[in-house]
Amino acid sequence: MLPHSLVILDTDDHSFDFIAGKKGARFIVISGQPINEPIARYGPFVMNTREEIDQAMRDFQTNTFVRDRAWIKRNR
C-alpha cells in the first residue's frame, strides 16, 4: 500500500495485508449499515451519482457549497 491509501472492505472481505514503515502506521476505521443506494465518490465528495459529484464540485469551486444551509445560519 502507498501512503494515504484507502481500503474498502465489502461484506465478503475479511482481511488485508499491511506492513508499517519505520514511522509506524495510523488507521481510521469507519463502519455502518448498508444504505442500499448507489455510491459515487471523487476526492472528498461522496454522492449517489457522478452528476451529483460534478454539481458538488461546481458548488465548491464557486463558494456556494452548503452555504445556505450551514455557514450562514451558523454565523447568525
Secondary structure as GFF3:
##gff-version 3
##sequence-region A 1 76
A	DSSP	beta_strand	40	42	.	.	.	ID=ss1
A	DSSP	beta_strand	45	47	.	.	.	ID=ss2
A	DSSP	alpha_helix	50	61	.	.	.	ID=ss3
A	DSSP	pi_helix	67	71	.	.	.	ID=ss4
A	DSSP	alpha_helix	72	74	.	.	.	ID=ss5
###
